[in-house]
Amino acid sequence: MLNRLLNKFQHLGAITLHSFRRLGRGFLFLLEVLASCGSMFVRPSLLIKQLYSVGVQTLIIIVVAGLFVGMVMALQSYYALVDFGAEDSVGVMVALSLLRELGPVVTALLFAGRAGSALTAEIGLMKATEQLSGMEMMAVNPMQRIVAPRFLAGVISMPLLATIFSAVGVFGAYIVAVELLGLDSGAFWSQSQDKVDLYMDIYNGIIKSIVFGIVVAWIAVFEGYDCMPTSEGLGQATTRTVVHSSLAILFLDFVLTALMFTK
């Protein structure tokens, strides 16, 4: 009985030490990636190609999700506010919810599921097929050639996608609130413009999306670069990217909200 308990503690300690080692490797990896980002000024074509792959090809799911999230929020807000005679505040409620929380968070989760997993799979496949080792043998730095463009593309694309998500969401709310439910169009837009603050709402949402973009891109490229060069290791790395990114997004959302809106 005692030996079994000691074995469990030993196993738990080994897992904890392994997690801290990977976290340390991840931070060193991030520093190396940041040091390699300067090469993008020499070869911007690498960054442009990844911006298309990471950002543009993710746009369709962002637009569709943003439209339906805004429409659903307008419906839910209307039926909640109409009992208090405050249905004209639907636009304000949807706009603030999207700009402050749902826009950055939902976009980051979708980005991690689509672009993050793709980045991990792409870099992991290069490692499994020894393409990265081949680059090193030819004196080509894979951090500058492969990792840095994908990392920067993720960081740049994320706030742009979050902005598009929020804008499309507000438009979807307008369609439901004004065209379907018959609310006044002028009241919808005027109250939204009056209550939305540039610094507290828009800028804070952009800051959140930038932080989420850095974290998701970092996790995605690190998991791909650090994965076991096997088909099983590649699958596990892709799963870890989505899981770890989602947990990090939700945790950082709480921390950033507490810092931004606590007076």
C-alpha positions as CSV (number, residue, x, y, z in Angstrom):
1,M,0.0,0.0,0.0
2,L,2.8,2.4,1.0
3,N,4.8,1.5,-2.1
4,R,1.8,2.2,-4.4
5,L,1.2,5.6,-2.8
6,L,4.9,6.4,-3.2
7,N,4.8,5.4,-6.8
8,K,1.8,7.7,-7.4
9,F,3.7,10.6,-5.8
10,Q,6.7,9.8,-7.9
11,H,4.7,9.7,-11.1
12,L,3.0,13.0,-10.2
13,G,6.4,14.6,-9.5
14,A,7.8,13.3,-12.8
15,I,4.8,14.9,-14.7
16,T,5.3,18.2,-12.8
17,L,9.0,18.3,-13.6
18,H,8.3,17.4,-17.3
19,S,5.7,20.2,-17.5
20,F,8.1,22.8,-16.1
21,R,10.9,21.6,-18.4
22,R,8.6,22.0,-21.4
23,L,7.5,25.4,-20.2
24,G,11.1,26.5,-19.8
25,R,11.9,25.2,-23.3
26,G,8.8,27.1,-24.6
27,F,10.0,30.4,-23.2
28,L,13.5,30.0,-24.6
29,F,11.9,29.0,-27.9
30,L,9.8,32.2,-27.8
31,L,12.9,34.4,-27.2
32,E,14.6,32.7,-30.2
33,V,11.6,33.3,-32.4
34,L,11.4,37.0,-31.4
35,A,15.1,37.3,-32.2
36,S,14.5,35.7,-35.6
37,C,11.6,38.1,-36.5
38,G,13.9,40.7,-37.8
39,S,14.7,38.7,-40.8
40,M,11.1,39.4,-42.1
41,F,12.3,42.9,-43.1
42,V,14.7,41.2,-45.5
43,R,12.3,38.7,-47.0
44,P,8.7,40.1,-46.5
45,S,7.4,37.6,-49.1
46,L,7.6,34.8,-46.5
47,L,5.4,36.8,-44.2
48,I,2.9,37.8,-46.9
49,K,2.5,34.1,-47.9
50,Q,1.8,33.1,-44.3
51,L,-0.6,36.0,-43.8
52,Y,-2.7,34.6,-46.6
53,S,-2.5,31.0,-45.3
54,V,-3.1,31.9,-41.6
55,G,-5.4,35.0,-41.9
56,V,-7.2,35.1,-45.2
57,Q,-8.1,31.4,-45.2
58,T,-9.5,31.7,-41.7
59,L,-11.7,34.6,-42.7
60,I,-14.7,32.7,-43.9
61,I,-15.2,30.9,-40.6
62,I,-14.8,34.1,-38.7
63,V,-17.4,35.9,-40.8
64,V,-19.9,33.1,-40.6
65,A,-19.5,32.7,-36.9
66,G,-19.5,36.4,-36.2
67,L,-22.8,36.9,-38.2
68,F,-24.6,34.1,-36.3
69,V,-23.3,35.1,-32.9
70,G,-24.5,38.6,-33.4
71,M,-27.9,37.4,-34.6
72,V,-28.3,35.1,-31.7
73,M,-27.2,37.7,-29.2
74,A,-29.7,40.2,-30.6
75,L,-32.5,37.7,-30.2
76,Q,-31.5,36.8,-26.7
77,S,-31.0,40.4,-25.7
78,Y,-34.4,41.5,-27.1
79,Y,-36.4,38.9,-25.3
80,A,-34.5,39.7,-22.0
81,L,-34.9,43.4,-22.3
82,V,-38.4,43.7,-23.7
83,D,-40.0,42.8,-20.3
84,F,-38.3,46.0,-18.9
85,G,-39.2,48.2,-21.8
86,A,-35.5,48.6,-22.7
87,E,-35.5,46.8,-26.0
88,D,-33.8,49.9,-27.6
89,S,-30.6,48.9,-25.8
90,V,-30.2,45.8,-27.8
91,G,-27.6,47.4,-30.0
92,V,-25.6,48.7,-27.0
93,M,-25.6,45.3,-25.3
94,V,-24.5,43.4,-28.3
95,A,-21.8,45.9,-29.3
96,L,-20.3,46.0,-25.8
97,S,-20.4,42.2,-25.4
98,L,-18.7,41.7,-28.8
99,L,-16.0,44.4,-28.4
100,R,-15.1,43.6,-24.8
101,E,-15.4,39.8,-24.6
102,L,-16.9,37.7,-27.3
103,G,-15.1,39.2,-30.3
104,P,-11.6,38.6,-29.1
105,V,-12.3,35.3,-27.2
106,V,-14.4,33.5,-29.8
107,T,-12.1,34.7,-32.6
108,A,-9.1,33.3,-30.6
109,L,-10.8,30.0,-30.0
110,L,-11.7,29.6,-33.7
111,F,-8.2,30.8,-34.7
112,A,-6.6,28.2,-32.4
113,G,-8.9,25.4,-33.8
114,R,-8.3,26.3,-37.5
115,A,-5.0,28.1,-37.9
116,G,-3.2,27.0,-34.8
117,S,-3.7,23.3,-35.5
118,A,-2.7,23.8,-39.1
119,L,0.5,25.6,-38.1
120,T,1.4,22.8,-35.7
121,A,0.7,20.1,-38.2
122,E,2.7,21.8,-40.9
123,I,5.8,22.4,-38.8
124,G,5.5,18.9,-37.2
125,L,5.3,17.3,-40.6
126,M,8.4,19.2,-41.7
127,K,10.2,17.8,-38.6
128,A,8.9,14.3,-39.1
129,T,10.1,14.2,-42.8
130,E,13.4,15.8,-41.7
131,Q,13.0,18.9,-43.8
132,L,14.0,21.1,-40.8
133,S,17.2,19.0,-40.4
134,G,17.9,19.4,-44.1
135,M,17.6,23.1,-43.9
136,E,20.1,23.2,-41.0
137,M,22.5,21.0,-43.1
138,M,22.2,23.6,-45.9
139,A,23.0,26.5,-43.5
140,V,19.4,27.7,-43.6
141,N,18.0,28.7,-40.2
142,P,14.6,27.1,-39.9
143,M,13.6,29.6,-37.2
144,Q,14.0,32.4,-39.7
145,R,12.7,30.6,-42.7
146,I,9.8,28.5,-41.2
147,V,8.9,29.5,-37.7
148,A,9.2,33.3,-37.5
149,P,6.9,34.0,-40.6
150,R,4.2,31.8,-39.2
151,F,4.5,33.3,-35.7
152,L,4.3,36.9,-37.0
153,A,1.4,36.0,-39.3
154,G,-0.6,34.7,-36.4
155,V,0.1,37.8,-34.3
156,I,-0.8,40.2,-37.1
157,S,-3.9,38.3,-38.3
158,M,-5.5,37.8,-34.9
159,P,-6.5,41.4,-34.1
160,L,-7.7,41.9,-37.7
161,L,-9.9,38.9,-37.5
162,A,-11.3,39.9,-34.1
163,T,-12.2,43.3,-35.5
164,I,-14.0,41.7,-38.5
165,F,-15.8,39.3,-36.1
166,S,-17.1,42.1,-34.0
167,A,-18.1,44.3,-37.0
168,V,-20.0,41.4,-38.6
169,G,-21.6,40.5,-35.3
170,V,-22.9,44.0,-34.9
171,F,-24.2,43.9,-38.5
172,G,-26.0,40.6,-37.7
173,A,-27.5,42.1,-34.6
174,Y,-28.8,45.0,-36.7
175,I,-30.4,42.6,-39.2
176,V,-32.3,40.8,-36.5
177,A,-33.1,43.8,-34.3
178,V,-34.2,46.3,-37.0
179,E,-35.3,44.2,-40.0
180,L,-36.8,41.2,-38.1
181,L,-38.0,42.6,-34.8
182,G,-38.8,46.1,-36.0
183,L,-36.7,48.2,-33.6
184,D,-35.8,51.8,-34.7
185,S,-32.7,51.9,-36.8
186,G,-31.6,55.3,-35.5
187,A,-31.9,54.3,-31.9
188,F,-29.9,51.1,-32.6
189,W,-26.9,53.0,-34.0
190,S,-27.1,56.2,-31.9
191,Q,-27.1,54.4,-28.6
192,S,-24.3,52.1,-29.7
193,Q,-22.2,55.0,-30.7
194,D,-23.0,56.9,-27.5
195,K,-22.2,54.1,-25.1
196,V,-19.2,52.4,-26.7
197,D,-16.0,54.0,-25.4
198,L,-12.9,54.2,-27.6
199,Y,-10.4,53.4,-24.9
200,M,-12.4,51.2,-22.4
201,D,-14.1,49.1,-25.1
202,I,-12.4,49.2,-28.5
203,Y,-8.8,49.6,-27.4
204,N,-9.1,47.0,-24.6
205,G,-10.6,44.5,-27.1
206,I,-7.7,45.1,-29.5
207,I,-5.2,44.6,-26.6
208,K,-6.9,41.3,-25.7
209,S,-6.8,40.1,-29.3
210,I,-3.1,40.9,-29.7
211,V,-2.3,39.0,-26.5
212,F,-4.4,36.1,-27.6
213,G,-2.6,36.1,-31.0
214,I,0.8,36.0,-29.4
215,V,-0.1,33.2,-27.1
216,V,-1.9,31.0,-29.8
217,A,0.8,31.5,-32.4
218,W,3.5,30.8,-29.8
219,I,1.9,27.6,-28.6
220,A,1.2,26.4,-32.2
221,V,4.7,26.8,-33.6
222,F,6.3,25.5,-30.4
223,E,4.2,22.3,-30.3
224,G,5.0,21.7,-34.0
225,Y,8.7,22.3,-33.5
226,D,8.9,20.3,-30.3
227,C,6.7,17.3,-31.2
228,M,7.9,13.8,-31.6
229,P,8.7,13.1,-35.3
230,T,6.1,10.4,-35.7
231,S,2.5,10.3,-36.8
232,E,1.4,9.7,-33.3
233,G,3.5,12.5,-31.9
234,L,2.1,14.8,-34.6
235,G,-1.4,14.0,-33.7
236,Q,-0.7,14.5,-30.0
237,A,1.0,17.9,-30.7
238,T,-2.0,19.1,-32.7
239,T,-4.4,18.1,-29.9
240,R,-2.2,19.9,-27.3
241,T,-2.2,23.0,-29.4
242,V,-6.0,23.3,-29.4
243,V,-6.4,22.3,-25.7
244,H,-3.5,24.5,-24.3
245,S,-4.5,27.5,-26.5
246,S,-8.1,27.3,-25.4
247,L,-7.2,27.1,-21.7
248,A,-4.7,29.9,-22.1
249,I,-7.2,32.1,-23.8
250,L,-9.9,31.7,-21.2
251,F,-7.4,32.2,-18.3
252,L,-5.8,35.3,-19.9
253,D,-9.3,36.7,-20.7
254,F,-10.1,36.6,-17.0
255,V,-6.7,38.2,-16.0
256,L,-6.9,40.9,-18.6
257,T,-10.6,41.7,-17.8
258,A,-9.7,42.0,-14.1
259,L,-6.8,44.4,-14.9
260,M,-8.7,46.5,-17.5
261,F,-12.0,47.0,-15.8
262,T,-11.1,47.0,-12.1
263,K,-11.1,50.5,-10.7
